[in-house]
Amino acid sequence: MSIRSTIVEQIHRVARQQDKQLSPLSDDLPLLETGLDSLCFAILVANLDDELGLDPLSDEANTNFPVTLGDFIAIYEAAAEHVPT
């Protein structure tokens, strides 16, 4: 499963668990307009850390906080490229 599909699946899972109504997801959708609140994003990041073994948002070298869903996915995809195999 790709990073993108894992993230989208986890977004849907968190929304269901937290009884949130999602906006239609697209790369240019601002994260603040997804329908998820800050608790949902905390859960999402924790779930992604568990599933992907990545937490690029805690990386002090990453000073660019994602604004859109596309930005969020790109940060995870870039982090995955730097994981030693």
Backbone atoms as SQL, in Angstrom:
CREATE TABLE atoms (id INTEGER PRIMARY KEY, chain TEXT, resi INTEGER, resn TEXT, atom TEXT, x REAL, y REAL, z REAL);
INSERT INTO atoms VALUES
  (1, 'A', 1, 'MET', 'N', 0.850, -1.167, 0.000),
  (2, 'A', 1, 'MET', 'CA', 0.000, 0.000, 0.000),
  (3, 'A', 1, 'MET', 'C', 0.898, 1.234, 0.000),
  (4, 'A', 2, 'SER', 'N', 0.541, 2.238, -0.781),
  (5, 'A', 2, 'SER', 'CA', 1.352, 3.447, -0.877),
  (6, 'A', 2, 'SER', 'C', 1.163, 4.329, 0.357),
  (7, 'A', 3, 'ILE', 'N', 2.086, 5.250, 0.543),
  (8, 'A', 3, 'ILE', 'CA', 1.989, 6.218, 1.644),
  (9, 'A', 3, 'ILE', 'C', 0.675, 6.989, 1.516),
  (10, 'A', 4, 'ARG', 'N', 0.388, 7.462, 0.310),
  (11, 'A', 4, 'ARG', 'CA', -0.837, 8.242, 0.063),
  (12, 'A', 4, 'ARG', 'C', -2.084, 7.459, 0.462),
  (13, 'A', 5, 'SER', 'N', -2.185, 6.233, -0.003),
  (14, 'A', 5, 'SER', 'CA', -3.395, 5.457, 0.286),
  (15, 'A', 5, 'SER', 'C', -3.496, 5.121, 1.770),
  (16, 'A', 6, 'THR', 'N', -2.364, 4.893, 2.421),
  (17, 'A', 6, 'THR', 'CA', -2.368, 4.643, 3.866),
  (18, 'A', 6, 'THR', 'C', -2.871, 5.868, 4.617),
  (19, 'A', 7, 'ILE', 'N', -2.387, 7.044, 4.230),
  (20, 'A', 7, 'ILE', 'CA', -2.820, 8.280, 4.898),
  (21, 'A', 7, 'ILE', 'C', -4.308, 8.511, 4.689),
  (22, 'A', 8, 'VAL', 'N', -4.769, 8.370, 3.467),
  (23, 'A', 8, 'VAL', 'CA', -6.194, 8.591, 3.180),
  (24, 'A', 8, 'VAL', 'C', -7.051, 7.583, 3.946),
  (25, 'A', 9, 'GLU', 'N', -6.627, 6.329, 3.984),
  (26, 'A', 9, 'GLU', 'CA', -7.367, 5.312, 4.739),
  (27, 'A', 9, 'GLU', 'C', -7.419, 5.681, 6.220),
  (28, 'A', 10, 'GLN', 'N', -6.307, 6.121, 6.767),
  (29, 'A', 10, 'GLN', 'CA', -6.265, 6.502, 8.182),
  (30, 'A', 10, 'GLN', 'C', -7.129, 7.736, 8.457),
  (31, 'A', 11, 'ILE', 'N', -7.169, 8.673, 7.538),
  (32, 'A', 11, 'ILE', 'CA', -8.037, 9.856, 7.700),
  (33, 'A', 11, 'ILE', 'C', -9.490, 9.410, 7.804),
  (34, 'A', 12, 'HIS', 'N', -9.897, 8.530, 6.918),
  (35, 'A', 12, 'HIS', 'CA', -11.274, 8.030, 6.948),
  (36, 'A', 12, 'HIS', 'C', -11.552, 7.257, 8.238),
  (37, 'A', 13, 'ARG', 'N', -10.592, 6.462, 8.678),
  (38, 'A', 13, 'ARG', 'CA', -10.755, 5.682, 9.908),
  (39, 'A', 13, 'ARG', 'C', -10.917, 6.606, 11.118),
  (40, 'A', 14, 'VAL', 'N', -10.053, 7.605, 11.228),
  (41, 'A', 14, 'VAL', 'CA', -10.132, 8.533, 12.357),
  (42, 'A', 14, 'VAL', 'C', -11.447, 9.307, 12.321),
  (43, 'A', 15, 'ALA', 'N', -11.870, 9.733, 11.142),
  (44, 'A', 15, 'ALA', 'CA', -13.135, 10.465, 11.017),
  (45, 'A', 15, 'ALA', 'C', -14.301, 9.606, 11.495),
  (46, 'A', 16, 'ARG', 'N', -14.314, 8.333, 11.110),
  (47, 'A', 16, 'ARG', 'CA', -15.381, 7.431, 11.566),
  (48, 'A', 16, 'ARG', 'C', -15.335, 7.261, 13.079),
  (49, 'A', 17, 'GLN', 'N', -14.141, 7.021, 13.616),
  (50, 'A', 17, 'GLN', 'CA', -13.992, 6.788, 15.054),
  (51, 'A', 17, 'GLN', 'C', -14.398, 8.010, 15.876),
  (52, 'A', 18, 'GLN', 'N', -14.129, 9.188, 15.358),
  (53, 'A', 18, 'GLN', 'CA', -14.404, 10.416, 16.091),
  (54, 'A', 18, 'GLN', 'C', -15.723, 11.071, 15.656),
  (55, 'A', 19, 'ASP', 'N', -16.485, 10.372, 14.816),
  (56, 'A', 19, 'ASP', 'CA', -17.784, 10.844, 14.341),
  (57, 'A', 19, 'ASP', 'C', -17.689, 12.227, 13.696),
  (58, 'A', 20, 'LYS', 'N', -16.741, 12.364, 12.756),
  (59, 'A', 20, 'LYS', 'CA', -16.530, 13.614, 12.025),
  (60, 'A', 20, 'LYS', 'C', -16.959, 13.441, 10.578),
  (61, 'A', 21, 'GLN', 'N', -17.507, 14.492, 10.019),
  (62, 'A', 21, 'GLN', 'CA', -17.900, 14.517, 8.611),
  (63, 'A', 21, 'GLN', 'C', -16.743, 15.097, 7.801),
  (64, 'A', 22, 'LEU', 'N', -16.192, 14.304, 6.899),
  (65, 'A', 22, 'LEU', 'CA', -15.075, 14.760, 6.081),
  (66, 'A', 22, 'LEU', 'C', -15.545, 15.540, 4.872),
  (67, 'A', 23, 'SER', 'N', -14.758, 16.531, 4.494),
  (68, 'A', 23, 'SER', 'CA', -14.927, 17.191, 3.204),
  (69, 'A', 23, 'SER', 'C', -14.356, 16.261, 2.143),
  (70, 'A', 24, 'PRO', 'N', -14.751, 16.446, 0.888),
  (71, 'A', 24, 'PRO', 'CA', -14.123, 15.645, -0.171),
  (72, 'A', 24, 'PRO', 'C', -12.609, 15.900, -0.168),
  (73, 'A', 25, 'LEU', 'N', -11.838, 14.834, -0.089),
  (74, 'A', 25, 'LEU', 'CA', -10.390, 14.967, 0.035),
  (75, 'A', 25, 'LEU', 'C', -9.741, 15.203, -1.326),
  (76, 'A', 26, 'SER', 'N', -8.880, 16.209, -1.365),
  (77, 'A', 26, 'SER', 'CA', -8.085, 16.504, -2.552),
  (78, 'A', 26, 'SER', 'C', -6.773, 17.110, -2.082),
  (79, 'A', 27, 'ASP', 'N', -5.781, 17.082, -2.939),
  (80, 'A', 27, 'ASP', 'CA', -4.465, 17.590, -2.556),
  (81, 'A', 27, 'ASP', 'C', -4.481, 19.061, -2.160),
  (82, 'A', 28, 'ASP', 'N', -5.353, 19.850, -2.773),
  (83, 'A', 28, 'ASP', 'CA', -5.365, 21.281, -2.471),
  (84, 'A', 28, 'ASP', 'C', -6.313, 21.653, -1.328),
  (85, 'A', 29, 'LEU', 'N', -6.922, 20.670, -0.677),
  (86, 'A', 29, 'LEU', 'CA', -7.823, 20.931, 0.447),
  (87, 'A', 29, 'LEU', 'C', -7.002, 21.360, 1.666),
  (88, 'A', 30, 'PRO', 'N', -7.266, 22.563, 2.215),
  (89, 'A', 30, 'PRO', 'CA', -6.573, 22.960, 3.446),
  (90, 'A', 30, 'PRO', 'C', -6.894, 21.986, 4.577),
  (91, 'A', 31, 'LEU', 'N', -5.891, 21.641, 5.351),
  (92, 'A', 31, 'LEU', 'CA', -6.093, 20.705, 6.455),
  (93, 'A', 31, 'LEU', 'C', -7.162, 21.194, 7.420),
  (94, 'A', 32, 'LEU', 'N', -7.242, 22.499, 7.609),
  (95, 'A', 32, 'LEU', 'CA', -8.236, 23.057, 8.528),
  (96, 'A', 32, 'LEU', 'C', -9.662, 22.905, 8.014),
  (97, 'A', 33, 'GLU', 'N', -9.804, 22.531, 6.746),
  (98, 'A', 33, 'GLU', 'CA', -11.139, 22.367, 6.155),
  (99, 'A', 33, 'GLU', 'C', -11.501, 20.907, 5.896),
  (100, 'A', 34, 'THR', 'N', -10.705, 19.984, 6.409),
  (101, 'A', 34, 'THR', 'CA', -10.978, 18.559, 6.168),
  (102, 'A', 34, 'THR', 'C', -12.176, 18.051, 6.952),
  (103, 'A', 35, 'GLY', 'N', -12.464, 18.713, 8.073),
  (104, 'A', 35, 'GLY', 'CA', -13.509, 18.226, 8.969),
  (105, 'A', 35, 'GLY', 'C', -12.929, 17.590, 10.217),
  (106, 'A', 36, 'LEU', 'N', -11.597, 17.427, 10.250),
  (107, 'A', 36, 'LEU', 'CA', -10.923, 16.871, 11.418),
  (108, 'A', 36, 'LEU', 'C', -10.509, 18.009, 12.350),
  (109, 'A', 37, 'ASP', 'N', -10.550, 17.738, 13.651),
  (110, 'A', 37, 'ASP', 'CA', -10.091, 18.724, 14.625),
  (111, 'A', 37, 'ASP', 'C', -8.685, 18.353, 15.096),
  (112, 'A', 38, 'SER', 'N', -8.151, 19.118, 16.043),
  (113, 'A', 38, 'SER', 'CA', -6.772, 18.890, 16.485),
  (114, 'A', 38, 'SER', 'C', -6.596, 17.520, 17.133),
  (115, 'A', 39, 'LEU', 'N', -7.593, 17.049, 17.874),
  (116, 'A', 39, 'LEU', 'CA', -7.513, 15.708, 18.458),
  (117, 'A', 39, 'LEU', 'C', -7.434, 14.660, 17.354),
  (118, 'A', 40, 'CYS', 'N', -8.233, 14.818, 16.326),
  (119, 'A', 40, 'CYS', 'CA', -8.213, 13.878, 15.200),
  (120, 'A', 40, 'CYS', 'C', -6.840, 13.844, 14.538),
  (121, 'A', 41, 'PHE', 'N', -6.226, 15.017, 14.372),
  (122, 'A', 41, 'PHE', 'CA', -4.901, 15.041, 13.752),
  (123, 'A', 41, 'PHE', 'C', -3.856, 14.395, 14.648),
  (124, 'A', 42, 'ALA', 'N', -3.983, 14.566, 15.954),
  (125, 'A', 42, 'ALA', 'CA', -3.061, 13.905, 16.886),
  (126, 'A', 42, 'ALA', 'C', -3.200, 12.389, 16.773),
  (127, 'A', 43, 'ILE', 'N', -4.433, 11.916, 16.705),
  (128, 'A', 43, 'ILE', 'CA', -4.685, 10.482, 16.548),
  (129, 'A', 43, 'ILE', 'C', -4.150, 10.004, 15.204),
  (130, 'A', 44, 'LEU', 'N', -4.390, 10.777, 14.159),
  (131, 'A', 44, 'LEU', 'CA', -3.926, 10.429, 12.815),
  (132, 'A', 44, 'LEU', 'C', -2.405, 10.282, 12.788),
  (133, 'A', 45, 'VAL', 'N', -1.698, 11.263, 13.348),
  (134, 'A', 45, 'VAL', 'CA', -0.236, 11.212, 13.345),
  (135, 'A', 45, 'VAL', 'C', 0.263, 10.017, 14.156),
  (136, 'A', 46, 'ALA', 'N', -0.366, 9.738, 15.287),
  (137, 'A', 46, 'ALA', 'CA', 0.021, 8.574, 16.097),
  (138, 'A', 46, 'ALA', 'C', -0.227, 7.279, 15.329),
  (139, 'A', 47, 'ASN', 'N', -1.375, 7.180, 14.664),
  (140, 'A', 47, 'ASN', 'CA', -1.676, 5.984, 13.870),
  (141, 'A', 47, 'ASN', 'C', -0.671, 5.804, 12.737),
  (142, 'A', 48, 'LEU', 'N', -0.318, 6.908, 12.069),
  (143, 'A', 48, 'LEU', 'CA', 0.639, 6.827, 10.970),
  (144, 'A', 48, 'LEU', 'C', 2.022, 6.438, 11.487),
  (145, 'A', 49, 'ASP', 'N', 2.386, 6.919, 12.654),
  (146, 'A', 49, 'ASP', 'CA', 3.661, 6.526, 13.255),
  (147, 'A', 49, 'ASP', 'C', 3.665, 5.019, 13.504),
  (148, 'A', 50, 'ASP', 'N', 2.560, 4.497, 14.038),
  (149, 'A', 50, 'ASP', 'CA', 2.449, 3.054, 14.283),
  (150, 'A', 50, 'ASP', 'C', 2.495, 2.252, 12.989),
  (151, 'A', 51, 'GLU', 'N', 1.751, 2.702, 11.996),
  (152, 'A', 51, 'GLU', 'CA', 1.619, 1.922, 10.765),
  (153, 'A', 51, 'GLU', 'C', 2.820, 2.076, 9.830),
  (154, 'A', 52, 'LEU', 'N', 3.337, 3.298, 9.719),
  (155, 'A', 52, 'LEU', 'CA', 4.420, 3.554, 8.767),
  (156, 'A', 52, 'LEU', 'C', 5.797, 3.627, 9.424),
  (157, 'A', 53, 'GLY', 'N', 5.801, 3.794, 10.740),
  (158, 'A', 53, 'GLY', 'CA', 7.078, 3.984, 11.420),
  (159, 'A', 53, 'GLY', 'C', 7.686, 5.340, 11.131),
  (160, 'A', 54, 'LEU', 'N', 6.829, 6.309, 10.803),
  (161, 'A', 54, 'LEU', 'CA', 7.282, 7.654, 10.454),
  (162, 'A', 54, 'LEU', 'C', 6.541, 8.697, 11.276),
  (163, 'A', 55, 'ASP', 'N', 7.269, 9.700, 11.745),
  (164, 'A', 55, 'ASP', 'CA', 6.655, 10.861, 12.390),
  (165, 'A', 55, 'ASP', 'C', 7.428, 12.103, 11.950),
  (166, 'A', 56, 'PRO', 'N', 7.287, 12.473, 10.673),
  (167, 'A', 56, 'PRO', 'CA', 8.071, 13.591, 10.151),
  (168, 'A', 56, 'PRO', 'C', 7.683, 14.944, 10.748),
  (169, 'A', 57, 'LEU', 'N', 6.526, 15.037, 11.363),
  (170, 'A', 57, 'LEU', 'CA', 6.100, 16.314, 11.935),
  (171, 'A', 57, 'LEU', 'C', 6.846, 16.627, 13.226),
  (172, 'A', 58, 'SER', 'N', 7.475, 15.634, 13.828),
  (173, 'A', 58, 'SER', 'CA', 8.243, 15.887, 15.043),
  (174, 'A', 58, 'SER', 'C', 9.708, 16.162, 14.717),
  (175, 'A', 59, 'ASP', 'N', 10.080, 16.059, 13.466),
  (176, 'A', 59, 'ASP', 'CA', 11.447, 16.304, 13.031),
  (177, 'A', 59, 'ASP', 'C', 11.750, 17.793, 13.122),
  (178, 'A', 60, 'GLU', 'N', 12.702, 18.147, 13.977),
  (179, 'A', 60, 'GLU', 'CA', 13.038, 19.556, 14.175),
  (180, 'A', 60, 'GLU', 'C', 13.597, 20.205, 12.917),
  (181, 'A', 61, 'ALA', 'N', 14.139, 19.414, 12.015),
  (182, 'A', 61, 'ALA', 'CA', 14.680, 19.965, 10.771),
  (183, 'A', 61, 'ALA', 'C', 13.566, 20.370, 9.815),
  (184, 'A', 62, 'ASN', 'N', 12.379, 19.824, 10.016),
  (185, 'A', 62, 'ASN', 'CA', 11.253, 20.143, 9.145),
  (186, 'A', 62, 'ASN', 'C', 10.537, 21.371, 9.697),
  (187, 'A', 63, 'THR', 'N', 10.800, 22.525, 9.118),
  (188, 'A', 63, 'THR', 'CA', 10.207, 23.763, 9.603),
  (189, 'A', 63, 'THR', 'C', 8.937, 24.134, 8.845),
  (190, 'A', 64, 'ASN', 'N', 8.633, 23.393, 7.800),
  (191, 'A', 64, 'ASN', 'CA', 7.444, 23.687, 6.997),
  (192, 'A', 64, 'ASN', 'C', 6.276, 22.850, 7.479),
  (193, 'A', 65, 'PHE', 'N', 5.327, 23.492, 8.156),
  (194, 'A', 65, 'PHE', 'CA', 4.143, 22.769, 8.601),
  (195, 'A', 65, 'PHE', 'C', 3.187, 22.660, 7.421),
  (196, 'A', 66, 'PRO', 'N', 2.606, 21.483, 7.200),
  (197, 'A', 66, 'PRO', 'CA', 1.721, 21.308, 6.049),
  (198, 'A', 66, 'PRO', 'C', 0.463, 22.157, 6.164),
  (199, 'A', 67, 'VAL', 'N', 0.057, 22.739, 5.045),
  (200, 'A', 67, 'VAL', 'CA', -1.147, 23.563, 4.993),
  (201, 'A', 67, 'VAL', 'C', -2.280, 22.802, 4.322),
  (202, 'A', 68, 'THR', 'N', -1.952, 22.052, 3.292),
  (203, 'A', 68, 'THR', 'CA', -2.963, 21.303, 2.545),
  (204, 'A', 68, 'THR', 'C', -2.759, 19.806, 2.740),
  (205, 'A', 69, 'LEU', 'N', -3.756, 19.045, 2.333),
  (206, 'A', 69, 'LEU', 'CA', -3.635, 17.590, 2.396),
  (207, 'A', 69, 'LEU', 'C', -2.460, 17.121, 1.536),
  (208, 'A', 70, 'GLY', 'N', -2.276, 17.740, 0.384),
  (209, 'A', 70, 'GLY', 'CA', -1.146, 17.391, -0.483),
  (210, 'A', 70, 'GLY', 'C', 0.182, 17.639, 0.205),
  (211, 'A', 71, 'ASP', 'N', 0.299, 18.753, 0.939),
  (212, 'A', 71, 'ASP', 'CA', 1.520, 19.047, 1.699),
  (213, 'A', 71, 'ASP', 'C', 1.764, 17.962, 2.749),
  (214, 'A', 72, 'PHE', 'N', 0.698, 17.582, 3.456),
  (215, 'A', 72, 'PHE', 'CA', 0.777, 16.574, 4.517),
  (216, 'A', 72, 'PHE', 'C', 1.293, 15.256, 3.948),
  (217, 'A', 73, 'ILE', 'N', 0.709, 14.833, 2.834),
  (218, 'A', 73, 'ILE', 'CA', 1.121, 13.584, 2.197),
  (219, 'A', 73, 'ILE', 'C', 2.568, 13.690, 1.712),
  (220, 'A', 74, 'ALA', 'N', 2.931, 14.825, 1.129),
  (221, 'A', 74, 'ALA', 'CA', 4.287, 15.009, 0.598),
  (222, 'A', 74, 'ALA', 'C', 5.339, 14.916, 1.700),
  (223, 'A', 75, 'ILE', 'N', 5.039, 15.429, 2.884),
  (224, 'A', 75, 'ILE', 'CA', 5.984, 15.350, 3.997),
  (225, 'A', 75, 'ILE', 'C', 6.226, 13.890, 4.380),
  (226, 'A', 76, 'TYR', 'N', 5.173, 13.103, 4.401),
  (227, 'A', 76, 'TYR', 'CA', 5.321, 11.669, 4.726),
  (228, 'A', 76, 'TYR', 'C', 6.057, 10.932, 3.614),
  (229, 'A', 77, 'GLU', 'N', 5.747, 11.246, 2.366),
  (230, 'A', 77, 'GLU', 'CA', 6.438, 10.593, 1.251),
  (231, 'A', 77, 'GLU', 'C', 7.928, 10.939, 1.264),
  (232, 'A', 78, 'ALA', 'N', 8.265, 12.193, 1.544),
  (233, 'A', 78, 'ALA', 'CA', 9.672, 12.585, 1.607),
  (234, 'A', 78, 'ALA', 'C', 10.383, 11.899, 2.763),
  (235, 'A', 79, 'ALA', 'N', 9.710, 11.789, 3.898),
  (236, 'A', 79, 'ALA', 'CA', 10.312, 11.116, 5.061),
  (237, 'A', 79, 'ALA', 'C', 10.581, 9.650, 4.746),
  (238, 'A', 80, 'ALA', 'N', 9.672, 9.011, 4.030),
  (239, 'A', 80, 'ALA', 'CA', 9.837, 7.595, 3.690),
  (240, 'A', 80, 'ALA', 'C', 11.048, 7.385, 2.780),
  (241, 'A', 81, 'GLU', 'N', 11.352, 8.370, 1.946),
  (242, 'A', 81, 'GLU', 'CA', 12.500, 8.252, 1.052),
  (243, 'A', 81, 'GLU', 'C', 13.825, 8.282, 1.802),
  (244, 'A', 82, 'HIS', 'N', 13.808, 8.849, 3.010),
  (245, 'A', 82, 'HIS', 'CA', 15.040, 8.991, 3.783),
  (246, 'A', 82, 'HIS', 'C', 15.204, 7.912, 4.858),
  (247, 'A', 83, 'VAL', 'N', 14.314, 6.933, 4.851),
  (248, 'A', 83, 'VAL', 'CA', 14.413, 5.839, 5.805),
  (249, 'A', 83, 'VAL', 'C', 15.397, 4.810, 5.266),
  (250, 'A', 84, 'PRO', 'N', 16.398, 4.447, 6.067),
  (251, 'A', 84, 'PRO', 'CA', 17.355, 3.429, 5.601),
  (252, 'A', 84, 'PRO', 'C', 16.650, 2.092, 5.407),
  (253, 'A', 85, 'THR', 'N', 17.032, 1.392, 4.352),
  (254, 'A', 85, 'THR', 'CA', 16.427, 0.079, 4.089),
  (255, 'A', 85, 'THR', 'C', 17.297, -1.034, 4.558);
